[in-house]
Amino acid sequence: MTTFDIRLETADAAPALSQLSAQAFGPGRFARTAYRVREGVPPVPALSLTGWLDLSVGGIASPPSASGPRRAAALLGPLVVDPEVKGKGYGKALVSEGLARARDEGFGLVLLVGDMPYYGRFGFTPVPPGKFTLPGPVDPARLLAVELRPGAIEGAGGPVKAHAR
């Protein structure tokens, strides 16, 4: 039996993760709004995770994001899992570990653009319309947030932009 292991992302995992992202999101992925927020800003090292069986089968990276005056959020993703092992709980494990580490890193809020049926199980809920703006079009039903610290979303809002931490 092979063990699923979550590790911090290293440079040697980047090619495999890039290939998985290309499979999952296609060649136009860099034009997507969630990718545009991340442009030029590296993810938080403690939140850049890879999932391993015998080789890299998934990953998640979270850059810090400005979400209002003196408020910081992490922007979750992109989450990718090798199609050959989808449905086995590896994505769930990566998200759960990413959220735990975001809390440990002091983030009170995590945002993402994703599917409510999948991310709702982690406590994500739709963001109130107009609360945040992103650099490109986003289906309002797909802009989700989870508070890691109660009340974190109350003082947050406005443009979401990646920033160096």
DSSP file (Angstrom, degrees, kcal/mol; ACC not computed):
  #  RESIDUE AA STRUCTURE BP1 BP2  ACC     N-H-->O    O-->H-N    N-H-->O    O-->H-N    TCO  KAPPA ALPHA  PHI   PSI    X-CA   Y-CA   Z-CA
    1    1 A M              0   0    0      0, 0.0     2,-0.3     0, 0.0     0, 0.0   0.000 360.0 360.0 360.0 134.2    0.0    0.0    0.0
    2    2 A T        -     0   0    0      1,-0.0     2,-0.4     0, 0.0    52,-0.1  -0.703 360.0-135.1 -91.5 139.9    1.3    3.4   -0.9
    3    3 A T        -     0   0    0     -2,-0.3     2,-0.5    50,-0.2    -1,-0.0  -0.769  11.3-131.2 -95.7 137.0    1.2    6.3    1.6
    4    4 A F        -     0   0    0     -2,-0.4     2,-0.4    47,-0.0    49,-0.2  -0.775  28.8-169.2 -85.8 126.7    0.0    9.7    0.6
    5    5 A D  E     -A   52   0A   0     47,-2.6    47,-2.7    -2,-0.5     2,-0.5  -0.970  13.5-152.2-123.7 128.5    2.6   12.3    1.9
    6    6 A I  E     +A   51   0A   0     -2,-0.4     2,-0.3    45,-0.2    45,-0.2  -0.889  26.4 168.5-101.3 127.7    2.1   16.1    1.9
    7    7 A R  E     -A   50   0A   0     43,-2.7    43,-2.9    -2,-0.5     2,-0.1  -0.877  41.8 -89.1-131.8 162.1    5.3   18.0    1.7
    8    8 A L  E     -A   49   0A   0     -2,-0.3    41,-0.3    41,-0.2     2,-0.1  -0.489  57.1 -99.3 -66.3 143.9    6.4   21.6    1.2
    9    9 A E        -     0   0    0     39,-3.5     2,-0.3    36,-0.3    39,-0.1  -0.419  42.2-167.3 -67.5 139.0    6.9   22.4   -2.5
   10   10 A T    >>  -     0   0    0     -2,-0.1     3,-1.7    -3,-0.1     4,-0.6  -0.828  35.8-105.1-121.4 164.1   10.4   22.3   -3.8
   11   11 A A  G >4 S+     0   0    0     -2,-0.3     3,-1.0     1,-0.3    -1,-0.1   0.833 117.9  60.6 -58.7 -33.9   11.9   23.5   -7.1
   12   12 A D  G 34 S+     0   0    0      1,-0.2     4,-0.3     2,-0.1    -1,-0.3   0.668 100.9  54.9 -72.2 -13.6   12.2   19.9   -8.4
   13   13 A A  G <> S+     0   0    0     -3,-1.7     4,-2.3     1,-0.1    -1,-0.2   0.639  85.4  87.3 -86.9 -15.8    8.4   19.4   -8.1
   14   14 A A  H <X S+     0   0    0     -3,-1.0     4,-2.7    -4,-0.6     5,-0.2   0.871  83.6  51.8 -56.2 -45.3    7.6   22.5  -10.2
   15   15 A P  H  > S+     0   0    0      0, 0.0     4,-2.1     0, 0.0    -1,-0.2   0.924 112.4  45.8 -60.7 -42.4    7.7   20.7  -13.6
   16   16 A A  H  > S+     0   0    0     -4,-0.3     4,-2.3    -3,-0.2    -2,-0.2   0.910 114.5  48.0 -65.8 -41.4    5.3   18.0  -12.5
   17   17 A L  H  X S+     0   0    0     -4,-2.3     4,-2.5     2,-0.2    -1,-0.2   0.884 110.1  52.3 -67.2 -37.7    2.9   20.6  -10.9
   18   18 A S  H  X S+     0   0    0     -4,-2.7     4,-2.3    -5,-0.2    -1,-0.2   0.909 110.2  48.7 -62.7 -42.1    3.1   22.8  -14.0
   19   19 A Q  H  X S+     0   0    0     -4,-2.1     4,-2.1    -5,-0.2    -2,-0.2   0.907 111.1  49.5 -65.0 -42.2    2.1   19.8  -16.2
   20   20 A L  H  X S+     0   0    0     -4,-2.3     4,-2.6     2,-0.2    -2,-0.2   0.904 111.2  50.2 -63.1 -40.9   -0.8   18.9  -13.8
   21   21 A S  H  X S+     0   0    0     -4,-2.5     4,-3.0     2,-0.2     5,-0.5   0.899 108.8  51.8 -63.8 -40.4   -2.0   22.5  -14.0
   22   22 A A  H  X S+     0   0    0     -4,-2.3     4,-1.7     1,-0.2    -1,-0.2   0.908 112.4  46.1 -62.6 -41.5   -1.8   22.5  -17.8
   23   23 A Q  H  < S+     0   0    0     -4,-2.1    -2,-0.2     2,-0.2    -1,-0.2   0.918 118.8  41.5 -64.8 -43.4   -3.9   19.3  -17.8
   24   24 A A  H  < S+     0   0    0     -4,-2.6    -2,-0.2    -5,-0.2    -3,-0.2   0.887 131.2  20.0 -74.5 -40.4   -6.5   20.7  -15.3
   25   25 A F  H  < S-     0   0    0     -4,-3.0     3,-0.3    -5,-0.2    -3,-0.2   0.516  98.4-135.3-114.9  -7.9   -6.9   24.2  -16.5
   26   26 A G    ><  -     0   0    0     -4,-1.7     3,-1.5    -5,-0.5    -1,-0.2  -0.026  42.4 -54.3  79.3 176.9   -5.7   24.2  -20.1
   27   27 A P  G >  S+     0   0    0      0, 0.0     3,-0.5     0, 0.0    -1,-0.2   0.717 129.9  59.9 -67.8 -21.4   -3.4   26.6  -22.0
   28   28 A G  G >> S+     0   0    0     -3,-0.3     3,-1.5     1,-0.2     4,-0.5   0.298  70.8 108.8 -88.4  11.6   -5.5   29.7  -21.2
   29   29 A R  G X4  +     0   0    0     -3,-1.5     3,-1.0     1,-0.3     6,-0.3   0.811  69.6  60.5 -60.8 -31.5   -5.0   29.3  -17.4
   30   30 A F  G <4 S+     0   0    0     -3,-0.5    -1,-0.3     1,-0.3    -2,-0.1   0.700 100.9  55.1 -72.1 -17.4   -2.7   32.3  -17.1
   31   31 A A  G <4 S+     0   0    0     -3,-1.5    -1,-0.3     4,-0.1    -2,-0.2   0.592  84.1 109.3 -87.6 -11.6   -5.4   34.6  -18.4
   32   32 A R  S XX S-     0   0    0     -3,-1.0     4,-2.2    -4,-0.5     3,-0.5  -0.334  79.8-119.1 -66.7 147.5   -7.9   33.4  -15.7
   33   33 A T  H 3> S+     0   0    0    104,-0.4     4,-1.8     1,-0.2     5,-0.2   0.885 111.7  54.8 -56.0 -45.1   -8.6   36.0  -13.0
   34   34 A A  H 3> S+     0   0    0      1,-0.2     4,-0.8     2,-0.2    -1,-0.2   0.862 110.8  46.4 -61.6 -34.8   -7.3   33.8  -10.2
   35   35 A Y  H X> S+     0   0    0     -3,-0.5     4,-0.6    -6,-0.3     3,-0.5   0.877 107.2  58.0 -71.9 -36.9   -4.0   33.5  -11.9
   36   36 A R  H >< S+     0   0    0     -4,-2.2     3,-0.8     1,-0.3    -2,-0.2   0.840  99.9  57.7 -64.1 -32.9   -3.9   37.2  -12.7
   37   37 A V  H 3< S+     0   0    0     -4,-1.8   125,-1.1     1,-0.2    -1,-0.3   0.867 107.3  49.4 -61.7 -35.0   -4.1   38.0   -9.0
   38   38 A R  H X< S+     0   0    0     -4,-0.8     3,-2.2    -3,-0.5    -1,-0.2   0.556  78.7 134.2 -83.7  -9.5   -1.0   36.0   -8.4
   39   39 A E  T << S-     0   0    0     -3,-0.8   123,-0.1    -4,-0.6    -3,-0.1  -0.142  80.5  -4.1 -52.2 126.0    1.2   37.5  -11.1
   40   40 A G  T 3  S+     0   0    0      1,-0.1    -1,-0.3   123,-0.0    -2,-0.1   0.462 109.5 101.5  76.6   2.4    4.7   38.4  -10.0
   41   41 A V    <   -     0   0    0     -3,-2.2    -1,-0.1   122,-0.0   122,-0.0  -0.973  66.4-134.8-123.0 123.0    4.2   37.4   -6.3
   42   42 A P        -     0   0    0      0, 0.0   121,-0.1     0, 0.0    -3,-0.0  -0.373  28.8-104.4 -72.1 152.9    5.4   34.1   -5.0
   43   43 A P        -     0   0    0      0, 0.0     5,-0.1     0, 0.0     3,-0.0  -0.267  45.2 -85.7 -68.3 162.2    3.2   32.0   -2.8
   44   44 A V    >>  -     0   0    0     18,-2.2     3,-2.1     1,-0.2     4,-0.5  -0.592  39.4-137.5 -67.0 121.2    3.7   31.8    0.9
   45   45 A P  G >4 S+     0   0    0      0, 0.0     3,-1.2     0, 0.0   -36,-0.3   0.859 101.6  54.4 -53.3 -39.8    6.4   29.0    1.2
   46   46 A A  G 34 S+     0   0    0      1,-0.2    -2,-0.1   -38,-0.1    55,-0.1   0.654 111.5  46.4 -70.2 -13.4    4.6   27.4    4.2
   47   47 A L  G <4 S+     0   0    0     -3,-2.1     2,-1.0    15,-0.2    -1,-0.2   0.349  85.5  97.8-109.1   3.9    1.4   27.1    2.2
   48   48 A S    <<  +     0   0    0     -3,-1.2   -39,-3.5    -4,-0.5     2,-0.3  -0.809  58.4 173.6 -96.5 101.6    2.9   25.7   -1.0
   49   49 A L  E     -AB   8  60A   0     11,-2.7    11,-2.3    -2,-1.0     2,-0.4  -0.776  23.5-161.8-115.9 150.8    2.3   22.0   -0.7
   50   50 A T  E     -AB   7  59A   0    -43,-2.9   -43,-2.7    -2,-0.3     2,-0.4  -0.973  13.9-140.5-126.8 147.0    2.7   19.0   -2.9
   51   51 A G  E     -AB   6  58A   0      7,-2.4     6,-3.0    -2,-0.4     7,-1.1  -0.905  22.7-166.7-107.2 135.2    1.1   15.6   -2.5
   52   52 A W  E     +AB   5  56A   0    -47,-2.7   -47,-2.6    -2,-0.4     4,-0.2  -0.958  29.3 157.5-128.1 137.5    3.1   12.5   -3.2
   53   53 A L  S    S-     0   0    0      2,-2.1   -50,-0.2    -2,-0.4    -1,-0.1   0.376  95.9 -35.6-107.9-101.5    2.5    8.8   -3.7
   54   54 A D  S    S+     0   0    0      1,-0.2     2,-0.3   -52,-0.1    -2,-0.1   0.623 140.6   7.7 -91.7 -16.8    5.5    7.5   -5.6
   55   55 A L  S    S-     0   0    0     -4,-0.0    -2,-2.1   -39,-0.0     2,-0.2  -0.909 108.5 -60.1-149.8 173.3    5.6   10.8   -7.5
   56   56 A S  E     +B   52   0A   0     -2,-0.3    -4,-0.2    -4,-0.2     3,-0.1  -0.426  51.2 166.1 -64.6 125.6    4.0   14.1   -7.3
   57   57 A V  E     +     0   0A   0     -6,-3.0    25,-3.4     1,-0.3     2,-0.3   0.384  59.9   0.2-120.6  -0.9    0.2   13.7   -7.8
   58   58 A G  E     -BC  51  81A   0     -7,-1.1    -7,-2.4    23,-0.3     2,-0.3  -0.988  54.6-171.0-174.4 168.8   -1.0   17.1   -6.6
   59   59 A G  E     -BC  50  80A   0     21,-2.2    21,-2.3    -2,-0.3     2,-0.3  -0.990   7.8-164.2-166.6 163.4   -0.3   20.5   -5.3
   60   60 A I  E     -B   49   0A   0    -11,-2.3   -11,-2.7    -2,-0.3     2,-0.4  -0.966   8.3-172.9-153.0 139.2   -1.7   23.7   -3.9
   61   61 A A        -     0   0    0     17,-0.4    16,-0.5    -2,-0.3   -13,-0.2  -0.994   5.0-163.1-136.7 143.2   -0.1   27.1   -3.5
   62   62 A S        -     0   0    0    -18,-0.4   -18,-2.2    -2,-0.4   -15,-0.2  -0.909   2.2-163.3-133.3 106.3   -1.4   30.2   -1.7
   63   63 A P        -     0   0    0      0, 0.0    12,-2.3     0, 0.0     2,-0.1  -0.579  33.8-104.9 -80.4 150.3    0.0   33.7   -2.2
   64   64 A P  E     -D   74   0B   0      0, 0.0    99,-1.4     0, 0.0     2,-0.4  -0.443  40.5-160.8 -68.8 150.3   -0.9   36.3    0.3
   65   65 A S  E     -DE  73 162B   0      8,-3.5     8,-2.6    97,-0.2     2,-0.3  -0.997  19.7-122.3-137.6 138.5   -3.5   38.8   -0.9
   66   66 A A  E     +DE  72 161B   0     95,-3.3    95,-0.9    -2,-0.4     6,-0.2  -0.612  32.0 170.8 -73.6 136.2   -4.5   42.2    0.2
   67   67 A S        -     0   0    0      4,-1.4    90,-4.7     1,-0.6     5,-0.1   0.031  58.8 -38.0-138.6  29.4   -8.2   42.3    1.1
   68   68 A G  S >  S-     0   0    0      3,-0.3     3,-1.8    88,-0.3    -1,-0.6  -0.700  96.8 -24.9 135.5 172.8   -8.8   45.6    2.7
   69   69 A P  T 3  S-     0   0    0      0, 0.0     3,-0.1     0, 0.0    89,-0.0  -0.318 126.9 -17.2 -58.7 123.7   -7.1   48.1    5.0
   70   70 A R  T 3  S+     0   0    0      1,-0.2     2,-0.4    -2,-0.1    86,-0.1   0.662 110.7 118.8  56.6  19.8   -4.6   46.3    7.2
   71   71 A R    <   -     0   0    0     -3,-1.8    -4,-1.4    86,-0.1     2,-0.4  -0.918  44.3-165.7-115.4 141.2   -6.2   43.0    6.5
   72   72 A A  E     +D   66   0B   0     -2,-0.4    36,-0.8    -6,-0.2    37,-0.5  -0.979   6.8 179.3-127.6 142.5   -4.5   40.1    4.8
   73   73 A A  E     -D   65   0B   0     -8,-2.6    -8,-3.5    -2,-0.4     2,-0.4  -0.895  26.2-123.2-129.9 161.0   -5.9   37.0    3.3
   74   74 A A  E     -Df  64 110B   0     35,-2.2    37,-2.7    -2,-0.3     2,-0.7  -0.880  18.5-140.1-101.4 142.6   -4.5   34.0    1.6
   75   75 A L  E     - f   0 111B   0    -12,-2.3    37,-0.2    -2,-0.4     2,-0.2  -0.908  24.4-137.5-102.9 109.3   -5.7   33.2   -1.9
   76   76 A L        -     0   0    0     35,-2.9    37,-0.4    -2,-0.7   -14,-0.2  -0.438  37.3 -68.1 -73.4 132.8   -6.1   29.4   -2.0
   77   77 A G        -     0   0    0    -16,-0.5     2,-0.1     1,-0.3   -17,-0.1  -0.376  18.9-114.1 111.9 176.9   -4.9   27.5   -5.1
   78   78 A P        -     0   0    0      0, 0.0     2,-0.6     0, 0.0   -17,-0.4   0.374  52.8-164.5 -77.7 144.7   -4.6   26.5   -7.7
   79   79 A L        +     0   0    0     -3,-0.2     2,-0.4   -19,-0.2   -19,-0.2  -0.871  13.2 175.7 -95.2 125.6   -5.5   23.0   -6.4
   80   80 A V  E     -C   59   0A   0    -21,-2.3   -21,-2.2    -2,-0.6     2,-0.4  -0.991  11.3-178.2-132.8 143.0   -4.5   20.3   -8.9
   81   81 A V  E     -C   58   0A   0     -2,-0.4   -23,-0.3   -23,-0.2     5,-0.1  -0.998  39.8-100.6-138.4 137.1   -4.6   16.5   -8.6
   82   82 A D    >   -     0   0    0    -25,-3.4     3,-2.2    -2,-0.4     4,-0.4  -0.337  29.7-131.4 -55.6 128.4   -3.5   14.0  -11.2
   83   83 A P  G >  S+     0   0    0      0, 0.0     3,-0.9     0, 0.0    -1,-0.2   0.783 103.9  66.6 -55.7 -27.5   -6.6   12.8  -13.0
   84   84 A E  G 3  S+     0   0    0      1,-0.2    -2,-0.1   -27,-0.0   -27,-0.0   0.710 111.5  32.6 -67.7 -18.9   -5.4    9.2  -12.5
   85   85 A V  G X  S+     0   0    0     -3,-2.2     3,-1.1   -28,-0.2     5,-0.4   0.203  85.9 134.4-123.2  14.8   -5.9    9.5   -8.7
   86   86 A K  T <   +     0   0    0     -3,-0.9    -4,-0.0    -4,-0.4     0, 0.0  -0.308  65.1  32.5 -62.9 149.2   -8.9   11.9   -8.5
   87   87 A G  T 3  S+     0   0    0      1,-0.0    -1,-0.2     0, 0.0    -2,-0.0   0.531  88.4 101.9  84.3   6.2  -11.7   11.0   -6.1
   88   88 A K  S <  S-     0   0    0     -3,-1.1    -2,-0.1     0, 0.0    -1,-0.0   0.348  99.0-101.6-104.5   5.2   -9.4    9.3   -3.6
   89   89 A G  S  > S+     0   0    0     -4,-0.1     4,-2.1     3,-0.0     5,-0.1   0.503  87.4 120.6  92.9   4.4   -9.3   12.2   -1.1
   90   90 A Y  H  > S+     0   0    0     -5,-0.4     4,-2.2     2,-0.2     5,-0.1   0.902  77.3  47.9 -71.5 -39.6   -5.9   13.7   -2.0
   91   91 A G  H  > S+     0   0    0      2,-0.2     4,-2.6     1,-0.2     5,-0.2   0.919 111.4  51.6 -63.2 -42.8   -7.3   17.1   -3.0
   92   92 A K  H  > S+     0   0    0      1,-0.2     4,-2.6     2,-0.2    -2,-0.2   0.905 109.8  49.5 -59.3 -43.1   -9.3   17.1    0.3
   93   93 A A  H  X S+     0   0    0     -4,-2.1     4,-2.3     2,-0.2    -1,-0.2   0.898 111.1  49.4 -64.7 -40.5   -6.1   16.4    2.2
   94   94 A L  H  X S+     0   0    0     -4,-2.2     4,-2.6     2,-0.2    -2,-0.2   0.917 112.9  46.2 -65.7 -43.5   -4.2   19.2    0.5
   95   95 A V  H  X S+     0   0    0     -4,-2.6     4,-2.6     2,-0.2     5,-0.2   0.942 113.2  49.3 -64.3 -46.7   -7.0   21.7    1.1
   96   96 A S  H  X S+     0   0    0     -4,-2.6     4,-2.1     1,-0.2    -2,-0.2   0.916 114.4  44.7 -58.7 -44.6   -7.3   20.7    4.8
   97   97 A E  H  X S+     0   0    0     -4,-2.3     4,-2.4    -5,-0.2    -1,-0.2   0.901 112.0  53.0 -67.5 -40.3   -3.6   20.9    5.3
   98   98 A G  H  X S+     0   0    0     -4,-2.6     4,-2.2     1,-0.2    -2,-0.2   0.900 110.3  47.2 -61.4 -41.5   -3.4   24.2    3.5
   99   99 A L  H  X S+     0   0    0     -4,-2.6     4,-2.2     2,-0.2    -1,-0.2   0.899 111.2  51.0 -67.6 -40.5   -6.1   25.7    5.6
  100  100 A A  H  X S+     0   0    0     -4,-2.1     4,-2.1    -5,-0.2    -2,-0.2   0.913 112.9  46.1 -62.4 -41.9   -4.4   24.5    8.8
  101  101 A R  H  X S+     0   0    0     -4,-2.4     4,-2.0     2,-0.2    -2,-0.2   0.866 108.7  55.3 -70.3 -35.3   -1.1   26.0    7.8
  102  102 A A  H  <>S+     0   0    0     -4,-2.2     5,-2.3     2,-0.2     4,-0.3   0.918 109.3  47.9 -61.9 -41.8   -2.8   29.3    6.8
  103  103 A R  H ><5S+     0   0    0     -4,-2.2     3,-1.5     1,-0.2    -2,-0.2   0.930 111.2  50.4 -62.3 -45.3   -4.2   29.5   10.3
  104  104 A D  H 3<5S+     0   0    0     -4,-2.1    -1,-0.2     1,-0.3    -2,-0.2   0.809 106.4  56.1 -63.0 -29.8   -0.8   28.7   11.8
  105  105 A E  T 3<5S-     0   0    0     -4,-2.0    -1,-0.3    -5,-0.1    -2,-0.2   0.467 123.6-104.6 -82.3  -2.1    0.8   31.4    9.6
  106  106 A G  T < 5 +     0   0    0     -3,-1.5     2,-0.3     1,-0.3    -3,-0.2   0.529  69.2 147.2  94.6   6.2   -1.6   34.0   11.1
  107  107 A F      < -     0   0    0     -5,-2.3    -1,-0.3    -6,-0.2   -34,-0.1  -0.578  27.9-170.8 -75.4 137.4   -4.1   34.4    8.2
  108  108 A G        +     0   0    0    -36,-0.8    40,-2.8    -2,-0.3    41,-1.8   0.572  69.5  36.3 -99.9 -12.7   -7.6   35.1    9.3
  109  109 A L  E     - G   0 147B   0    -37,-0.5   -35,-2.2    38,-0.3     2,-0.4  -0.999  58.9-163.5-144.9 140.3   -9.3   34.7    6.0
  110  110 A V  E     -fG  74 146B   0     36,-2.2    36,-2.1    -2,-0.3     2,-0.3  -0.997  12.1-169.2-126.8 130.2   -8.8   32.5    2.9
  111  111 A L  E     +fG  75 145B   0    -37,-2.7   -35,-2.9    -2,-0.4     2,-0.3  -0.782  10.6 164.8-111.1 156.6  -10.4   33.4   -0.5
  112  112 A L  E     - G   0 144B   0     32,-2.0    32,-2.9    -2,-0.3     2,-0.6  -0.976  37.2-126.6-161.7 161.9  -10.7   31.3   -3.6
  113  113 A V  E     + G   0 143B   0    -37,-0.4     2,-0.3    -2,-0.3    30,-0.2  -0.967  65.1 104.1-110.0 112.7  -12.4   31.1   -6.9
  114  114 A G  S    S-     0   0    0     28,-2.6     2,-0.5    -2,-0.6    -2,-0.1  -0.929  70.6 -52.0-169.1-171.5  -14.0   27.6   -7.1
  115  115 A D    >>  -     0   0    0     -2,-0.3     4,-2.6     1,-0.1     3,-0.8  -0.728  32.9-149.3 -90.2 121.6  -17.0   25.4   -6.9
  116  116 A M  H 3> S+     0   0    0     -2,-0.5     4,-2.6     1,-0.2     5,-0.2   0.869  95.7  60.5 -57.0 -40.9  -19.2   25.7   -3.8
  117  117 A P  H 34 S+     0   0    0      0, 0.0     4,-0.3     0, 0.0    -1,-0.2   0.861 114.9  35.7 -58.7 -32.3  -20.2   22.0   -3.8
  118  118 A Y  H X4 S+     0   0    0     -3,-0.8     3,-0.7     2,-0.1    -2,-0.2   0.938 125.1  37.0 -82.9 -51.1  -16.5   21.0   -3.5
  119  119 A Y  H ><>S+     0   0    0     -4,-2.6     3,-1.7     1,-0.2     5,-1.5   0.649  96.9  79.9 -82.5 -15.4  -15.2   23.8   -1.2
  120  120 A G  G ><5S+     0   0    0     -4,-2.6     3,-1.9    -5,-0.3    -1,-0.2   0.824  82.6  66.3 -59.6 -31.3  -18.3   24.1    1.0
  121  121 A R  G < 5S+     0   0    0     -3,-0.7    -1,-0.3    -4,-0.3    -2,-0.1   0.678  98.5  53.6 -65.1 -16.2  -17.2   21.0    3.0
  122  122 A F  G < 5S-     0   0    0     -3,-1.7    -1,-0.3    -4,-0.1    -2,-0.2   0.362 129.4 -94.8 -97.3   3.4  -14.2   23.0    4.2
  123  123 A G  T < 5S+     0   0    0     -3,-1.9    24,-0.3     1,-0.3    -3,-0.2   0.442  75.0 148.1  98.2   1.1  -16.4   25.9    5.5
  124  124 A F      < -     0   0    0     -5,-1.5    -1,-0.3    22,-0.1    22,-0.2  -0.437  21.5-177.6 -69.3 142.5  -16.2   28.1    2.4
  125  125 A T  E     -H  145   0B   0     20,-2.5    20,-2.3    -2,-0.1     2,-0.0  -0.941  36.5 -83.9-134.7 157.9  -19.2   30.2    1.7
  126  126 A P  E     -H  144   0B   0      0, 0.0    18,-0.2     0, 0.0    15,-0.1  -0.353  46.0-118.7 -61.8 141.6  -20.0   32.7   -1.2
  127  127 A V        -     0   0    0     16,-2.7    16,-0.1    13,-0.4     3,-0.1  -0.610  36.9 -97.9 -78.1 138.5  -18.7   36.1   -0.6
  128  128 A P    >   -     0   0    0      0, 0.0     3,-2.2     0, 0.0     4,-0.4  -0.327  53.8 -90.3 -56.3 138.0  -21.4   38.8   -0.5
  129  129 A P  T 3  S+     0   0    0      0, 0.0    12,-0.0     0, 0.0     0, 0.0  -0.216 110.8  12.3 -53.6 134.2  -21.7   40.5   -3.9
  130  130 A G  T 3  S+     0   0    0      2,-0.3    28,-0.3    -3,-0.1     3,-0.1   0.369  91.5 114.3  82.0  -4.9  -19.4   43.5   -4.2
  131  131 A K  S <  S+     0   0    0     -3,-2.2    27,-2.9     1,-0.1     2,-0.3   0.923  85.2  16.7 -64.3 -44.7  -17.3   42.7   -1.1
  132  132 A F  E     -i  158   0C   0     -4,-0.4     2,-0.4    25,-0.3    -2,-0.3  -0.922  68.5-152.6-126.8 152.3  -14.2   42.1   -3.1
  133  133 A T  E     -i  159   0C   0     25,-2.1    27,-3.0    -2,-0.3    24,-0.0  -0.973  10.2-159.8-123.4 144.4  -13.1   42.9   -6.6
  134  134 A L        -     0   0    0     -2,-0.4     2,-2.3     2,-0.3    27,-0.1  -0.807  35.0 -99.1-118.8 161.4  -10.6   41.0   -8.7
  135  135 A P  S    S+     0   0    0      0, 0.0   -99,-0.1     0, 0.0    -2,-0.0  -0.314  99.9   9.3 -79.6  60.1   -8.6   42.0  -11.7
  136  136 A G  S    S-     0   0    0     -2,-2.3    -2,-0.3     2,-0.0     2,-0.1  -0.852 105.1 -42.5 152.4 173.9  -10.9   40.4  -14.2
  137  137 A P        +     0   0    0      0, 0.0  -104,-0.4     0, 0.0     2,-0.3  -0.390  51.2 176.2 -71.4 141.5  -14.3   38.7  -14.5
  138  138 A V        -     0   0    0     -2,-0.1     5,-0.1  -105,-0.1    -4,-0.1  -0.987  36.9-117.6-143.0 132.3  -15.4   36.3  -11.9
  139  139 A D    >>  -     0   0    0     -2,-0.3     3,-2.6     1,-0.2     4,-0.5  -0.602  28.3-138.8 -64.4 117.6  -18.7   34.5  -11.5
  140  140 A P  G >4 S+     0   0    0      0, 0.0     3,-0.8     0, 0.0   -13,-0.4   0.785 100.7  61.0 -55.1 -29.1  -19.9   35.9   -8.2
  141  141 A A  G 34 S+     0   0    0      1,-0.2   -25,-0.2   -15,-0.1    -2,-0.1   0.681 103.2  52.1 -70.9 -16.0  -21.1   32.5   -7.1
  142  142 A R  G <4 S+     0   0    0     -3,-2.6   -28,-2.6   -27,-0.1     2,-0.9   0.502  82.2  96.4 -99.5  -5.9  -17.6   31.1   -7.4
  143  143 A L  E <<  +G  113   0B   0     -3,-0.8   -16,-2.7    -4,-0.5     2,-0.3  -0.775  60.0 175.0 -87.0 110.6  -15.9   33.7   -5.2
  144  144 A L  E     -GH 112 126B   0    -32,-2.9   -32,-2.0    -2,-0.9     2,-0.3  -0.781  16.9-171.6-120.6 156.7  -15.7   32.0   -1.9
  145  145 A A  E     -GH 111 125B   0    -20,-2.3   -20,-2.5    -2,-0.3     2,-0.4  -0.987   8.7-163.4-144.8 153.3  -14.2   32.7    1.5
  146  146 A V  E     -G  110   0B   0    -36,-2.1   -36,-2.2    -2,-0.3     2,-0.5  -0.994  21.0-133.5-135.4 133.7  -13.6   30.9    4.8
  147  147 A E  E     -G  109   0B   0     -2,-0.4   -38,-0.3   -24,-0.3   -39,-0.1  -0.748  19.5-179.4 -85.9 126.0  -12.8   32.7    8.1
  148  148 A L  S    S+     0   0    0    -40,-2.8   -39,-0.2    -2,-0.5    -1,-0.2   0.597  84.3  39.5 -93.4 -17.1  -10.0   31.1   10.0
  149  149 A R  S >  S-     0   0    0    -41,-1.8     3,-2.2    -3,-0.1    -1,-0.3  -0.993 104.3-106.2-130.4 122.3  -10.5   33.8   12.7
  150  150 A P  T 3  S+     0   0    0      0, 0.0    -2,-0.0     0, 0.0   -41,-0.0  -0.183 104.3  15.6 -51.9 134.3  -14.1   34.7   13.6
  151  151 A G  T >> S+     0   0    0      3,-0.0     3,-0.9     1,-0.0     4,-0.7   0.439  84.5 127.5  84.4   0.8  -15.0   38.1   12.2
  152  152 A A  T <4 S+     0   0    0     -3,-2.2     3,-0.3   -44,-0.3     4,-0.2   0.813  71.6  51.3 -62.2 -30.8  -12.1   38.3    9.7
  153  153 A I  T >4 S+     0   0    0     -4,-0.2     3,-0.9     1,-0.2    -1,-0.3   0.731  92.0  78.0 -79.3 -20.5  -14.3   39.0    6.7
  154  154 A E  T <4 S+     0   0    0     -3,-0.9    -1,-0.2     1,-0.3    -2,-0.2   0.897 103.6  31.8 -58.3 -45.1  -16.1   41.9    8.4
  155  155 A G  T 3< S+     0   0    0     -4,-0.7    -1,-0.3    -3,-0.3     2,-0.2   0.397 106.0  92.1 -94.4   3.9  -13.3   44.5    8.0
  156  156 A A    <   +     0   0    0     -3,-0.9   -88,-0.3    -4,-0.2     2,-0.3  -0.616  47.7 102.9 -97.0 157.5  -12.0   43.0    4.7
  157  157 A G        +     0   0    0    -90,-4.7   -25,-0.3    -2,-0.2   -26,-0.1  -0.875  31.4  74.6 156.6 176.0  -13.0   44.0    1.2
  158  158 A G  E    S+i  132   0C   0    -27,-2.9   -25,-2.1    -2,-0.3     2,-0.1  -0.545  87.7   3.4  92.6-158.3  -12.1   45.9   -1.9
  159  159 A P  E     -i  133   0C   0      0, 0.0     2,-0.7     0, 0.0   -91,-0.2  -0.375  62.9-141.3 -67.3 137.7   -9.6   45.0   -4.5
  160  160 A V        +     0   0    0    -27,-3.0     2,-0.4   -93,-0.1   -93,-0.2  -0.899  33.1 163.2 -99.2 117.6   -7.9   41.7   -4.1
  161  161 A K  E     -E   66   0B   0    -95,-0.9   -95,-3.3    -2,-0.7     2,-0.1  -0.997  38.7-116.9-136.0 138.5   -4.2   42.0   -5.1
  162  162 A A  E     -E   65   0B   0   -125,-1.1     2,-0.3    -2,-0.4   -97,-0.2  -0.454  37.8-178.6 -68.5 146.4   -1.3   39.7   -4.4
  163  163 A H        -     0   0    0    -99,-1.4     2,-0.2    -2,-0.1  -122,-0.0  -0.993  32.8 -99.3-146.1 152.2    1.4   41.3   -2.3
  164  164 A A              0   0    0     -2,-0.3  -123,-0.0     1,-0.1  -120,-0.0  -0.468 360.0 360.0 -69.9 140.4    4.8   40.2   -1.0
  165  165 A R              0   0    0     -2,-0.2    -1,-0.1  -101,-0.0  -100,-0.0   0.411 360.0 360.0 -98.0 360.0    4.6   39.1    2.6
